Amino acid sequence: MDLKDKICIVTGAAGGIGKGIAARYVAAGAKVAVADLRMDAAQATAAELTAMGPGSAMAVAMDVTDEDQVNAGVAAVVAAWGGVDVLVSNAGVQIVHRVEDYPFSDWKKMLAIHLDGAFLTSKACLPHMYAVGGGTIIFMGSVHSKEASPLKSAYVTAKHGLLGLARVIAKEGGPFRVRTNVICPGFVRTPLVEKQIPEQAKSLGISEAEVVSKVMLGGTVDGEFTTIEDVAEVAFLFAAFPTNALTGQSLNVSHGWNIS
């Protein structure tokens, strides 16, 4: 399997899991557009990855909830490199509340970033993939694509929704050799997860240590966090897999937190 000279767009790629995936792709020789809301961070990441080689990177400003920005960002990549082979819709946030306390504005924000973002970026990239006879779309789901946890109504709803969207695009894109799959990580110790620890401790009335040991890692087989590198390897597999045999699927990367 090979990504040499493949043109890839990774959203939310200035840090965390997105940056790890972008780095894995550049290491495999790909051309990677680091798409992020924070242009300064995207530029710094793109420079860092290009220096690493053997692939290269460019920065793209993109709010994935803004259709005009998404379209402009994809157009900039196509203008620079000639097309799009791989899309990784990774941009995401987390906001935790009990349902009765969940502000509707936060609910809408969560669904917009996770679901609207996946839809808009896919919509913008698909015509370019169809035009050249193939491509790959990868959504960043979660173990919460398959089961629920307290305080995460919007997140769980959005992550479940990604499975449905991926399956539809897999059906529609199949005749054009566009594959669509979902990565479902367990808890990865990124800044997004670090922020949840005190929030959940307060909401659940337990210590931060108990949030980590019981809520985040209690369901694993070994009490370990999933790593960014674990997720990036699965993203490489999905991007580089050579046939339509692997499409419309979701793969857990969770140390057994969810087994399905």
FIKOLZA-1660 file (N, C-alpha, C; in steps of 0.1 Angstrom, whole numbers, plus 5000, padded with zeros to 4 digits):
% residues 260
   i   px   py   pz ch aa at
   1 5008 4988 5000  A  M  N
   1 5000 5000 5000  A  M CA
   1 5009 5012 5000  A  M  C
   2 5004 5023 4993  A  D  N
   2 5013 5034 4990  A  D CA
   2 5005 5047 4990  A  D  C
   3 5010 5058 4995  A  L  N
   3 5004 5071 4994  A  L CA
   3 5013 5081 4987  A  L  C
   4 5024 5076 4981  A  K  N
   4 5034 5085 4974  A  K CA
   4 5026 5094 4964  A  K  C
   5 5028 5107 4966  A  D  N
   5 5023 5117 4957  A  D CA
   5 5008 5118 4957  A  D  C
   6 5001 5111 4966  A  K  N
   6 4986 5113 4968  A  K CA
   6 4983 5126 4974  A  K  C
   7 4973 5133 4970  A  I  N
   7 4969 5146 4974  A  I CA
   7 4958 5144 4985  A  I  C
   8 4961 5148 4997  A  C  N
   8 4953 5146 5009  A  C CA
   8 4949 5159 5016  A  C  C
   9 4937 5159 5020  A  I  N
   9 4932 5170 5029  A  I CA
   9 4928 5165 5042  A  I  C
  10 4934 5170 5053  A  V  N
  10 4931 5166 5067  A  V CA
  10 4926 5178 5074  A  V  C
  11 4914 5178 5079  A  T  N
  11 4908 5189 5086  A  T CA
  11 4912 5188 5101  A  T  C
  12 4912 5199 5108  A  G  N
  12 4917 5199 5122  A  G CA
  12 4931 5194 5123  A  G  C
  13 4939 5197 5114  A  A  N
  13 4952 5190 5113  A  A CA
  13 4964 5198 5119  A  A  C
  14 4961 5209 5126  A  A  N
  14 4972 5217 5132  A  A CA
  14 4976 5212 5145  A  A  C
  15 4969 5202 5150  A  G  N
  15 4973 5196 5163  A  G CA
  15 4966 5183 5165  A  G  C
  16 4969 5176 5176  A  G  N
  16 4962 5164 5180  A  G CA
  16 4962 5153 5170  A  G  C
  17 4951 5145 5169  A  I  N
  17 4950 5134 5160  A  I CA
  17 4952 5138 5145  A  I  C
  18 4946 5149 5142  A  G  N
  18 4948 5154 5128  A  G CA
  18 4962 5156 5124  A  G  C
  19 4970 5162 5133  A  K  N
  19 4984 5164 5130  A  K CA
  19 4991 5151 5129  A  K  C
  20 4988 5141 5137  A  G  N
  20 4994 5128 5137  A  G CA
  20 4991 5121 5124  A  G  C
  21 4979 5122 5119  A  I  N
  21 4975 5116 5106  A  I CA
  21 4983 5123 5095  A  I  C
  22 4983 5137 5095  A  A  N
  22 4990 5144 5084  A  A CA
  22 5005 5140 5084  A  A  C
  23 5011 5139 5096  A  A  N
  23 5025 5135 5097  A  A CA
  23 5027 5121 5091  A  A  C
  24 5018 5112 5094  A  R  N
  24 5019 5098 5088  A  R CA
  24 5018 5098 5073  A  R  C
  25 5010 5106 5068  A  Y  N
  25 5008 5107 5053  A  Y CA
  25 5020 5113 5047  A  Y  C
  26 5026 5124 5053  A  V  N
  26 5038 5130 5047  A  V CA
  26 5049 5120 5048  A  V  C
  27 5050 5113 5058  A  A  N
  27 5061 5103 5059  A  A CA
  27 5060 5092 5049  A  A  C
  28 5047 5090 5044  A  A  N
  28 5045 5080 5033  A  A CA
  28 5047 5087 5019  A  A  C
  29 5051 5099 5019  A  G  N
  29 5053 5106 5006  A  G CA
  29 5041 5114 5000  A  G  C
  30 5031 5116 5008  A  A  N
  30 5019 5122 5003  A  A CA
  30 5021 5138 5003  A  A  C
  31 5012 5144 4996  A  K  N
  31 5010 5159 4997  A  K CA
  31 4998 5162 5005  A  K  C
  32 5000 5169 5016  A  V  N
  32 4989 5170 5026  A  V CA
  32 4986 5185 5028  A  V  C
  33 4973 5188 5027  A  A  N
  33 4968 5201 5030  A  A CA
  33 4963 5201 5045  A  A  C
  34 4970 5209 5053  A  V  N
  34 4967 5210 5067  A  V CA
  34 4956 5220 5068  A  V  C
  35 4944 5216 5069  A  A  N
  35 4932 5225 5070  A  A CA
  35 4928 5227 5084  A  A  C
  36 4927 5239 5088  A  D  N
  36 4924 5242 5102  A  D CA
  36 4918 5256 5103  A  D  C
  37 4910 5258 5114  A  L  N
  37 4905 5271 5117  A  L CA
  37 4915 5281 5120  A  L  C
  38 4926 5276 5126  A  R  N
  38 4937 5285 5131  A  R CA
  38 4948 5285 5120  A  R  C
  39 4948 5295 5112  A  M  N
  39 4957 5296 5100  A  M CA
  39 4972 5296 5105  A  M  C
  40 4975 5304 5115  A  D  N
  40 4989 5304 5120  A  D CA
  40 4994 5291 5124  A  D  C
  41 4986 5283 5131  A  A  N
  41 4989 5270 5136  A  A CA
  41 4991 5260 5124  A  A  C
  42 4982 5262 5114  A  A  N
  42 4982 5254 5102  A  A CA
  42 4995 5256 5094  A  A  C
  43 4999 5269 5093  A  Q  N
  43 5011 5272 5086  A  Q CA
  43 5023 5266 5093  A  Q  C
  44 5024 5267 5106  A  A  N
  44 5035 5262 5114  A  A CA
  44 5036 5247 5112  A  A  C
  45 5024 5240 5113  A  T  N
  45 5024 5226 5111  A  T CA
  45 5028 5222 5097  A  T  C
  46 5023 5229 5087  A  A  N
  46 5027 5225 5073  A  A CA
  46 5042 5227 5071  A  A  C
  47 5048 5237 5077  A  A  N
  47 5062 5239 5075  A  A CA
  47 5070 5228 5082  A  A  C
  48 5065 5224 5094  A  E  N
  48 5072 5213 5102  A  E CA
  48 5071 5200 5094  A  E  C
  49 5060 5197 5088  A  L  N
  49 5058 5184 5081  A  L CA
  49 5066 5184 5068  A  L  C
  50 5066 5195 5061  A  T  N
  50 5074 5196 5049  A  T CA
  50 5089 5194 5052  A  T  C
  51 5094 5200 5063  A  A  N
  51 5108 5198 5066  A  A CA
  51 5111 5183 5070  A  A  C
  52 5101 5176 5075  A  M  N
  52 5102 5162 5079  A  M CA
  52 5104 5153 5066  A  M  C
  53 5095 5157 5055  A  G  N
  53 5096 5149 5043  A  G CA
  53 5092 5134 5045  A  G  C
  54 5093 5126 5034  A  P  N
  54 5096 5130 5021  A  P CA
  54 5085 5136 5013  A  P  C
  55 5073 5136 5018  A  G  N
  55 5062 5143 5012  A  G CA
  55 5062 5158 5015  A  G  C
  56 5051 5165 5013  A  S  N
  56 5051 5179 5015  A  S CA
  56 5037 5183 5021  A  S  C
  57 5036 5196 5026  A  A  N
  57 5024 5200 5032  A  A CA
  57 5021 5215 5028  A  A  C
  58 5009 5219 5028  A  M  N
  58 5005 5233 5026  A  M CA
  58 4994 5236 5037  A  M  C
  59 4993 5248 5040  A  A  N
  59 4983 5252 5050  A  A CA
  59 4970 5258 5043  A  A  C
  60 4959 5255 5048  A  V  N
  60 4946 5259 5043  A  V CA
  60 4937 5264 5055  A  V  C
  61 4932 5276 5054  A  A  N
  61 4923 5281 5064  A  A CA
  61 4909 5275 5061  A  A  C
  62 4903 5269 5071  A  M  N
  62 4890 5263 5069  A  M CA
  62 4882 5261 5082  A  M  C
  63 4871 5268 5082  A  D  N
  63 4860 5265 5092  A  D CA
  63 4851 5255 5085  A  D  C
  64 4851 5243 5090  A  V  N
  64 4844 5233 5083  A  V CA
  64 4828 5234 5084  A  V  C
  65 4823 5244 5092  A  T  N
  65 4809 5247 5092  A  T CA
  65 4805 5257 5082  A  T  C
  66 4815 5263 5075  A  D  N
  66 4812 5274 5066  A  D CA
  66 4814 5269 5052  A  D  C
  67 4803 5268 5044  A  E  N
  67 4804 5261 5031  A  E CA
  67 4813 5269 5021  A  E  C
  68 4813 5282 5022  A  D  N
  68 4822 5290 5014  A  D CA
  68 4836 5288 5017  A  D  C
  69 4840 5287 5030  A  Q  N
  69 4853 5284 5034  A  Q CA
  69 4858 5270 5029  A  Q  C
  70 4849 5261 5031  A  V  N
  70 4852 5247 5027  A  V CA
  70 4855 5247 5012  A  V  C
  71 4846 5252 5004  A  N  N
  71 4848 5252 4990  A  N CA
  71 4860 5259 4985  A  N  C
  72 4863 5271 4992  A  A  N
  72 4875 5278 4988  A  A CA
  72 4888 5271 4992  A  A  C
  73 4887 5264 5003  A  G  N
  73 4899 5256 5008  A  G CA
  73 4902 5244 4998  A  G  C
  74 4891 5237 4995  A  V  N
  74 4893 5226 4985  A  V CA
  74 4898 5231 4972  A  V  C
  75 4892 5242 4967  A  A  N
  75 4896 5248 4955  A  A CA
  75 4911 5252 4955  A  A  C
  76 4916 5257 4966  A  A  N
  76 4930 5261 4967  A  A CA
  76 4939 5249 4966  A  A  C
  77 4935 5238 4972  A  V  N
  77 4943 5226 4971  A  V CA
  77 4943 5221 4956  A  V  C
  78 4932 5221 4950  A  V  N
  78 4931 5216 4936  A  V CA
  78 4939 5225 4927  A  V  C
  79 4939 5238 4930  A  A  N
  79 4947 5248 4922  A  A CA
  79 4962 5245 4923  A  A  C
  80 4966 5242 4936  A  A  N
  80 4980 5240 4939  A  A CA
  80 4985 5227 4934  A  A  C
  81 4977 5216 4935  A  W  N
  81 4983 5203 4933  A  W CA
  81 4975 5195 4922  A  W  C
  82 4963 5200 4918  A  G  N
  82 4957 5193 4907  A  G CA
  82 4945 5184 4910  A  G  C
  83 4942 5182 4923  A  G  N
  83 4931 5173 4926  A  G CA
  83 4930 5170 4941  A  G  C
  84 4922 5160 4944  A  V  N
  84 4921 5155 4958  A  V CA
  84 4919 5140 4957  A  V  C
  85 4928 5133 4964  A  D  N
  85 4927 5118 4964  A  D CA
  85 4922 5113 4977  A  D  C
  86 4925 5120 4988  A  V  N
  86 4921 5115 5002  A  V CA
  86 4915 5127 5010  A  V  C
  87 4904 5125 5016  A  L  N
  87 4899 5135 5026  A  L CA
  87 4898 5128 5039  A  L  C
  88 4903 5134 5050  A  V  N
  88 4901 5130 5063  A  V CA
  88 4894 5141 5071  A  V  C
  89 4881 5138 5073  A  S  N
  89 4873 5148 5081  A  S CA
  89 4875 5145 5096  A  S  C
  90 4884 5153 5101  A  N  N
  90 4888 5150 5115  A  N CA
  90 4884 5161 5125  A  N  C
  91 4881 5173 5120  A  A  N
  91 4879 5185 5129  A  A CA
  91 4868 5181 5139  A  A  C
  92 4870 5184 5152  A  G  N
  92 4860 5182 5162  A  G CA
  92 4863 5189 5175  A  G  C
  93 4852 5190 5183  A  V  N
  93 4853 5195 5196  A  V CA
  93 4845 5187 5206  A  V  C
  94 4846 5190 5219  A  Q  N
  94 4838 5182 5228  A  Q CA
  94 4832 5193 5238  A  Q  C
  95 4819 5191 5241  A  I  N
  95 4812 5199 5251  A  I CA
  95 4804 5190 5259  A  I  C
  96 4805 5189 5272  A  V  N
  96 4798 5180 5280  A  V CA
  96 4788 5187 5290  A  V  C
  97 4776 5182 5290  A  H  N
  97 4765 5186 5299  A  H CA
  97 4755 5175 5300  A  H  C
  98 4748 5175 5311  A  R  N
  98 4736 5166 5311  A  R CA
  98 4726 5172 5301  A  R  C
  99 4717 5163 5296  A  V  N
  99 4707 5167 5286  A  V CA
  99 4699 5179 5291  A  V  C
 100 4694 5178 5303  A  E  N
 100 4685 5189 5307  A  E CA
 100 4693 5203 5309  A  E  C
 101 4706 5202 5310  A  D  N
 101 4714 5214 5311  A  D CA
 101 4721 5218 5298  A  D  C
 102 4719 5211 5288  A  Y  N
 102 4727 5213 5275  A  Y CA
 102 4722 5225 5268  A  Y  C
 103 4730 5236 5267  A  P  N
 103 4725 5247 5259  A  P CA
 103 4723 5244 5244  A  P  C
 104 4712 5248 5239  A  F  N
 104 4708 5245 5225  A  F CA
 104 4719 5250 5215  A  F  C
 105 4725 5261 5219  A  S  N
 105 4735 5267 5210  A  S CA
 105 4748 5258 5210  A  S  C
 106 4751 5251 5221  A  D  N
 106 4762 5242 5221  A  D CA
 106 4758 5229 5214  A  D  C
 107 4746 5225 5215  A  W  N
 107 4741 5213 5207  A  W CA
 107 4743 5216 5192  A  W  C
 108 4739 5227 5188  A  K  N
 108 4740 5230 5173  A  K CA
 108 4754 5232 5169  A  K  C
 109 4763 5237 5178  A  K  N
 109 4777 5239 5175  A  K CA
 109 4783 5225 5173  A  K  C
 110 4780 5216 5182  A  M  N
 110 4786 5202 5181  A  M CA
 110 4782 5195 5168  A  M  C
 111 4769 5195 5165  A  L  N
 111 4765 5189 5153  A  L CA
 111 4770 5195 5140  A  L  C
 112 4771 5208 5141  A  A  N
 112 4776 5216 5129  A  A CA
 112 4791 5212 5126  A  A  C
 113 4799 5212 5136  A  I  N
 113 4813 5208 5134  A  I CA
 113 4815 5194 5130  A  I  C
 114 4809 5185 5136  A  H  N
 114 4811 5171 5133  A  H CA
 114 4803 5166 5121  A  H  C
 115 4791 5169 5120  A  L  N
 115 4782 5164 5109  A  L CA
 115 4782 5173 5097  A  L  C
 116 4779 5186 5099  A  D  N
 116 4780 5195 5088  A  D CA
 116 4794 5195 5082  A  D  C
 117 4804 5195 5090  A  G  N
 117 4818 5195 5085  A  G CA
 117 4821 5183 5076  A  G  C
 118 4816 5171 5081  A  A  N
 118 4819 5159 5073  A  A CA
 118 4811 5160 5059  A  A  C
 119 4799 5165 5060  A  F  N
 119 4790 5166 5048  A  F CA
 119 4796 5176 5038  A  F  C
 120 4800 5188 5043  A  L  N
 120 4804 5199 5034  A  L CA
 120 4818 5195 5028  A  L  C
 121 4827 5190 5036  A  T  N
 121 4840 5186 5030  A  T CA
 121 4839 5175 5020  A  T  C
 122 4830 5165 5023  A  S  N
 122 4828 5154 5013  A  S CA
 122 4821 5160 5000  A  S  C
 123 4811 5168 5002  A  K  N
 123 4805 5174 4990  A  K CA
 123 4814 5181 4981  A  K  C
 124 4824 5188 4987  A  A  N
 124 4833 5196 4980  A  A CA
 124 4844 5187 4973  A  A  C
 125 4848 5176 4979  A  C  N
 125 4858 5168 4974  A  C CA
 125 4854 5157 4964  A  C  C
 126 4841 5152 4966  A  L  N
 126 4837 5141 4957  A  L CA
 126 4838 5144 4942  A  L  C
 127 4834 5156 4937  A  P  N
 127 4835 5158 4923  A  P CA
 127 4849 5156 4917  A  P  C
 128 4859 5160 4925  A  H  N
 128 4873 5159 4921  A  H CA
 128 4877 5144 4921  A  H  C
 129 4872 5137 4931  A  M  N
 129 4875 5122 4931  A  M CA
 129 4868 5115 4920  A  M  C
 130 4856 5118 4917  A  Y  N
 130 4848 5112 4906  A  Y CA
 130 4855 5115 4893  A  Y  C
 131 4860 5127 4891  A  A  N
 131 4866 5131 4879  A  A CA
 131 4878 5123 4875  A  A  C
 132 4885 5118 4885  A  V  N
 132 4898 5110 4882  A  V CA
 132 4896 5095 4884  A  V  C
 133 4884 5091 4888  A  G  N
 133 4881 5077 4889  A  G CA
 133 4885 5070 4902  A  G  C
 134 4884 5078 4913  A  G  N
 134 4886 5072 4926  A  G CA
 134 4891 5081 4937  A  G  C
 135 4890 5077 4949  A  G  N
 135 4895 5084 4960  A  G CA
 135 4891 5078 4973  A  G  C
 136 4894 5084 4984  A  T  N
 136 4891 5079 4997  A  T CA
 136 4886 5090 5007  A  T  C
 137 4875 5087 5014  A  I  N
 137 4870 5096 5024  A  I CA
 137 4871 5089 5037  A  I  C
 138 4876 5095 5047  A  I  N
 138 4877 5089 5061  A  I CA
 138 4871 5099 5071  A  I  C
 139 4861 5094 5078  A  F  N
 139 4855 5102 5089  A  F CA
 139 4861 5098 5102  A  F  C
 140 4863 5108 5111  A  M  N
 140 4868 5105 5124  A  M CA
 140 4856 5103 5133  A  M  C
 141 4853 5091 5135  A  G  N
 141 4842 5088 5145  A  G CA
 141 4847 5086 5159  A  G  C
 142 4842 5076 5166  A  S  N
 142 4846 5074 5180  A  S CA
 142 4840 5061 5184  A  S  C
 143 4845 5056 5196  A  V  N
 143 4838 5045 5202  A  V CA
 143 4823 5049 5205  A  V  C
 144 4821 5063 5206  A  H  N
 144 4808 5068 5208  A  H CA
 144 4800 5069 5195  A  H  C
 145 4805 5064 5184  A  S  N
 145 4797 5061 5173  A  S CA
 145 4789 5048 5175  A  S  C
 146 4792 5040 5185  A  K  N
 146 4786 5027 5187  A  K CA
 146 4780 5025 5200  A  K  C
 147 4783 5034 5210  A  E  N
 147 4776 5033 5223  A  E CA
 147 4777 5047 5229  A  E  C
 148 4770 5048 5241  A  A  N
 148 4768 5061 5247  A  A CA
 148 4776 5062 5260  A  A  C
 149 4778 5074 5264  A  S  N
 149 4783 5078 5278  A  S CA
 149 4775 5089 5283  A  S  C
 150 4773 5090 5296  A  P  N
 150 4766 5102 5302  A  P CA
 150 4773 5115 5298  A  P  C
 151 4766 5126 5297  A  L  N
 151 4770 5140 5295  A  L CA
 151 4774 5143 5280  A  L  C
 152 4773 5133 5271  A  K  N
 152 4777 5135 5258  A  K CA
 152 4767 5133 5247  A  K  C
 153 4755 5139 5250  A  S  N
 153 4744 5136 5241  A  S CA
 153 4746 5141 5227  A  S  C
 154 4752 5154 5225  A  A  N
 154 4754 5159 5212  A  A CA
 154 4766 5152 5205  A  A  C
 155 4776 5148 5212  A  Y  N
 155 4788 5141 5207  A  Y CA
 155 4784 5128 5202  A  Y  C
 156 4777 5120 5210  A  V  N
 156 4772 5107 5207  A  V CA
 156 4763 5107 5195  A  V  C
 157 4754 5117 5194  A  T  N
 157 4745 5118 5183  A  T CA
 157 4752 5121 5170  A  T  C
 158 4762 5130 5171  A  A  N
 158 4770 5133 5159  A  A CA
 158 4778 5122 5154  A  A  C
 159 4785 5115 5164  A  K  N
 159 4793 5104 5160  A  K CA
 159 4785 5092 5154  A  K  C
 160 4774 5090 5160  A  H  N
 160 4765 5079 5154  A  H CA
 160 4761 5084 5139  A  H  C
 161 4758 5096 5138  A  G  N
 161 4754 5101 5124  A  G CA
 161 4765 5099 5114  A  G  C
 162 4777 5100 5118  A  L  N
 162 4788 5098 5108  A  L CA
 162 4788 5085 5102  A  L  C
 163 4784 5074 5109  A  L  N
 163 4783 5061 5104  A  L CA
 163 4773 5061 5092  A  L  C
 164 4762 5067 5094  A  G  N
 164 4752 5067 5084  A  G CA
 164 4756 5074 5072  A  G  C
 165 4762 5086 5074  A  L  N
 165 4767 5094 5062  A  L CA
 165 4778 5086 5055  A  L  C
 166 4787 5080 5062  A  A  N
 166 4797 5072 5055  A  A CA
 166 4792 5061 5047  A  A  C
 167 4782 5054 5052  A  R  N
 167 4776 5043 5045  A  R CA
 167 4769 5047 5032  A  R  C
 168 4762 5059 5033  A  V  N
 168 4755 5064 5021  A  V CA
 168 4766 5068 5010  A  V  C
 169 4776 5075 5014  A  I  N
 169 4787 5079 5005  A  I CA
 169 4794 5067 4999  A  I  C
 170 4796 5056 5007  A  A  N
 170 4802 5044 5002  A  A CA
 170 4793 5038 4991  A  A  C
 171 4780 5038 4993  A  K  N
 171 4771 5033 4983  A  K CA
 171 4771 5042 4970  A  K  C
 172 4770 5055 4972  A  E  N
 172 4770 5064 4960  A  E CA
 172 4783 5065 4953  A  E  C
 173 4794 5064 4961  A  G  N
 173 4807 5066 4955  A  G CA
 173 4813 5053 4950  A  G  C
 174 4808 5041 4953  A  G  N
 174 4813 5029 4949  A  G CA
 174 4815 5027 4934  A  G  C
 175 4805 5031 4926  A  P  N
 175 4807 5030 4911  A  P CA
 175 4818 5039 4906  A  P  C
 176 4822 5049 4914  A  F  N
 176 4833 5058 4910  A  F CA
 176 4846 5055 4917  A  F  C
 177 4846 5043 4924  A  R  N
 177 4858 5038 4931  A  R CA
 177 4862 5048 4942  A  R  C
 178 4852 5054 4948  A  V  N
 178 4855 5062 4960  A  V CA
 178 4851 5054 4972  A  V  C
 179 4860 5052 4981  A  R  N
 179 4858 5044 4993  A  R CA
 179 4856 5053 5005  A  R  C
 180 4847 5050 5014  A  T  N
 180 4844 5058 5026  A  T CA
 180 4843 5049 5038  A  T  C
 181 4851 5053 5048  A  N  N
 181 4852 5045 5061  A  N CA
 181 4853 5054 5073  A  N  C
 182 4851 5048 5085  A  V  N
 182 4851 5056 5097  A  V CA
 182 4861 5050 5107  A  V  C
 183 4869 5058 5113  A  I  N
 183 4878 5054 5124  A  I CA
 183 4871 5057 5137  A  I  C
 184 4871 5047 5146  A  C  N
 184 4864 5049 5159  A  C CA
 184 4874 5047 5170  A  C  C
 185 4881 5058 5174  A  P  N
 185 4891 5057 5185  A  P CA
 185 4884 5056 5198  A  P  C
 186 4892 5050 5208  A  G  N
 186 4888 5052 5222  A  G CA
 186 4894 5065 5227  A  G  C
 187 4896 5066 5239  A  F  N
 187 4901 5079 5245  A  F CA
 187 4916 5080 5242  A  F  C
 188 4919 5091 5235  A  V  N
 188 4933 5095 5231  A  V CA
 188 4936 5108 5239  A  V  C
 189 4948 5107 5246  A  R  N
 189 4951 5118 5256  A  R CA
 189 4955 5131 5248  A  R  C
 190 4946 5137 5241  A  T  N
 190 4948 5150 5235  A  T CA
 190 4944 5161 5244  A  T  C
 191 4946 5174 5240  A  P  N
 191 4941 5185 5248  A  P CA
 191 4925 5184 5249  A  P  C
 192 4918 5179 5239  A  L  N
 192 4904 5178 5239  A  L CA
 192 4900 5169 5251  A  L  C
 193 4907 5158 5252  A  V  N
 193 4904 5148 5263  A  V CA
 193 4908 5153 5277  A  V  C
 194 4920 5160 5277  A  E  N
 194 4924 5166 5290  A  E CA
 194 4914 5176 5295  A  E  C
 195 4908 5183 5287  A  K  N
 195 4898 5193 5291  A  K CA
 195 4885 5186 5297  A  K  C
 196 4882 5174 5292  A  Q  N
 196 4871 5167 5297  A  Q CA
 196 4872 5162 5311  A  Q  C
 197 4885 5159 5315  A  I  N
 197 4887 5153 5328  A  I CA
 197 4881 5161 5340  A  I  C
 198 4885 5173 5342  A  P  N
 198 4879 5181 5353  A  P CA
 198 4864 5184 5351  A  P  C
 199 4860 5185 5338  A  E  N
 199 4846 5188 5336  A  E CA
 199 4837 5176 5340  A  E  C
 200 4842 5164 5336  A  Q  N
 200 4834 5152 5340  A  Q CA
 200 4835 5149 5355  A  Q  C
 201 4846 5152 5361  A  A  N
 201 4848 5150 5375  A  A CA
 201 4837 5158 5383  A  A  C
 202 4836 5171 5379  A  K  N
 202 4826 5180 5385  A  K CA
 202 4812 5175 5382  A  K  C
 203 4809 5172 5370  A  S  N
 203 4795 5168 5367  A  S CA
 203 4791 5154 5373  A  S  C
 204 4800 5145 5374  A  L  N
 204 4797 5132 5379  A  L CA
 204 4800 5130 5394  A  L  C
 205 4806 5141 5400  A  G  N
 205 4809 5140 5414  A  G CA
 205 4819 5130 5419  A  G  C
 206 4829 5128 5410  A  I  N
 206 4840 5119 5413  A  I CA
 206 4853 5126 5411  A  I  C
 207 4864 5120 5415  A  S  N
 207 4877 5126 5414  A  S CA
 207 4882 5125 5399  A  S  C
 208 4892 5134 5396  A  E  N
 208 4897 5133 5382  A  E CA
 208 4904 5120 5380  A  E  C
 209 4911 5114 5390  A  A  N
 209 4917 5101 5388  A  A CA
 209 4907 5091 5385  A  A  C
 210 4895 5091 5391  A  E  N
 210 4884 5082 5388  A  E CA
 210 4879 5084 5374  A  E  C
 211 4878 5096 5370  A  V  N
 211 4874 5098 5356  A  V CA
 211 4883 5091 5346  A  V  C
 212 4896 5092 5349  A  V  N
 212 4906 5085 5340  A  V CA
 212 4905 5070 5341  A  V  C
 213 4905 5065 5354  A  S  N
 213 4906 5050 5356  A  S CA
 213 4893 5043 5353  A  S  C
 214 4881 5050 5357  A  K  N
 214 4869 5043 5355  A  K CA
 214 4861 5047 5343  A  K  C
 215 4860 5060 5340  A  V  N
 215 4852 5064 5329  A  V CA
 215 4859 5062 5315  A  V  C
 216 4872 5067 5315  A  M  N
 216 4879 5067 5302  A  M CA
 216 4886 5053 5299  A  M  C
 217 4892 5047 5310  A  L  N
 217 4899 5035 5307  A  L CA
 217 4894 5022 5313  A  L  C
 218 4883 5024 5321  A  G  N
 218 4877 5013 5328  A  G CA
 218 4872 5002 5319  A  G  C
 219 4868 5006 5307  A  G  N
 219 4863 4996 5297  A  G CA
 219 4873 4990 5288  A  G  C
 220 4886 4994 5290  A  T  N
 220 4896 4988 5281  A  T CA
 220 4901 4975 5286  A  T  C
 221 4909 4968 5278  A  V  N
 221 4914 4955 5282  A  V CA
 221 4927 4956 5290  A  V  C
 222 4933 4968 5290  A  D  N
 222 4946 4969 5296  A  D CA
 222 4948 4982 5303  A  D  C
 223 4938 4990 5305  A  G  N
 223 4939 5003 5312  A  G CA
 223 4948 5013 5305  A  G  C
 224 4949 5013 5292  A  E  N
 224 4958 5022 5285  A  E CA
 224 4950 5031 5275  A  E  C
 225 4955 5043 5274  A  F  N
 225 4949 5052 5264  A  F CA
 225 4953 5048 5250  A  F  C
 226 4944 5050 5240  A  T  N
 226 4948 5048 5226  A  T CA
 226 4957 5060 5223  A  T  C
 227 4967 5058 5214  A  T  N
 227 4976 5068 5210  A  T CA
 227 4973 5074 5197  A  T  C
 228 4978 5086 5195  A  I  N
 228 4977 5093 5182  A  I CA
 228 4983 5084 5171  A  I  C
 229 4994 5078 5174  A  E  N
 229 5000 5069 5164  A  E CA
 229 4992 5057 5160  A  E  C
 230 4984 5052 5170  A  D  N
 230 4975 5041 5167  A  D CA
 230 4965 5045 5157  A  D  C
 231 4959 5057 5159  A  V  N
 231 4949 5062 5150  A  V CA
 231 4954 5065 5136  A  V  C
 232 4966 5071 5136  A  A  N
 232 4973 5074 5124  A  A CA
 232 4975 5062 5115  A  A  C
 233 4979 5051 5121  A  E  N
 233 4982 5039 5113  A  E CA
 233 4969 5034 5107  A  E  C
 234 4958 5035 5114  A  V  N
 234 4945 5030 5108  A  V CA
 234 4941 5040 5097  A  V  C
 235 4944 5053 5099  A  A  N
 235 4941 5063 5088  A  A CA
 235 4949 5060 5076  A  A  C
 236 4962 5055 5078  A  F  N
 236 4970 5051 5066  A  F CA
 236 4964 5039 5059  A  F  C
 237 4960 5029 5067  A  L  N
 237 4954 5017 5061  A  L CA
 237 4942 5021 5053  A  L  C
 238 4933 5029 5058  A  F  N
 238 4921 5032 5050  A  F CA
 238 4924 5040 5038  A  F  C
 239 4934 5049 5039  A  A  N
 239 4937 5058 5028  A  A CA
 239 4944 5050 5017  A  A  C
 240 4953 5040 5020  A  A  N
 240 4961 5034 5011  A  A CA
 240 4956 5020 5006  A  A  C
 241 4945 5016 5012  A  F  N
 241 4939 5003 5008  A  F CA
 241 4936 5003 4993  A  F  C
 242 4940 4993 4985  A  P  N
 242 4940 4994 4971  A  P CA
 242 4926 4991 4964  A  P  C
 243 4916 4986 4971  A  T  N
 243 4904 4982 4963  A  T CA
 243 4892 4986 4971  A  T  C
 244 4880 4984 4964  A  N  N
 244 4867 4987 4970  A  N CA
 244 4863 4977 4980  A  N  C
 245 4871 4967 4983  A  A  N
 245 4867 4957 4992  A  A CA
 245 4865 4963 5006  A  A  C
 246 4872 4973 5009  A  L  N
 246 4871 4980 5022  A  L CA
 246 4864 4993 5021  A  L  C
 247 4851 4993 5022  A  T  N
 247 4844 5005 5021  A  T CA
 247 4831 5004 5029  A  T  C
 248 4826 5015 5035  A  G  N
 248 4814 5015 5043  A  G CA
 248 4816 5009 5056  A  G  C
 249 4828 5008 5061  A  Q  N
 249 4831 5001 5073  A  Q CA
 249 4835 5011 5084  A  Q  C
 250 4835 5006 5097  A  S  N
 250 4840 5014 5108  A  S CA
 250 4850 5005 5116  A  S  C
 251 4860 5010 5121  A  L  N
 251 4870 5002 5128  A  L CA
 251 4873 5008 5141  A  L  C
 252 4871 5001 5152  A  N  N
 252 4874 5005 5165  A  N CA
 252 4889 5004 5168  A  N  C
 253 4895 5015 5174  A  V  N
 253 4909 5015 5178  A  V CA
 253 4908 5020 5193  A  V  C
 254 4905 5011 5202  A  S  N
 254 4901 5015 5215  A  S CA
 254 4907 5007 5227  A  S  C
 255 4916 4998 5224  A  H  N
 255 4921 4989 5235  A  H CA
 255 4909 4981 5241  A  H  C
 256 4899 4978 5232  A  G  N
 256 4888 4970 5237  A  G CA
 256 4877 4977 5244  A  G  C
 257 4878 4991 5244  A  W  N
 257 4868 4999 5251  A  W CA
 257 4854 4995 5245  A  W  C
 258 4854 4994 5232  A  N  N
 258 4842 4989 5225  A  N CA
 258 4846 4978 5216  A  N  C
 259 4839 4967 5217  A  I  N
 259 4842 4955 5209  A  I CA
 259 4829 4952 5201  A  I  C
 260 4829 4954 5188  A  S  N
 260 4817 4952 5180  A  S CA
 260 4821 4949 5166  A  S  C
% end
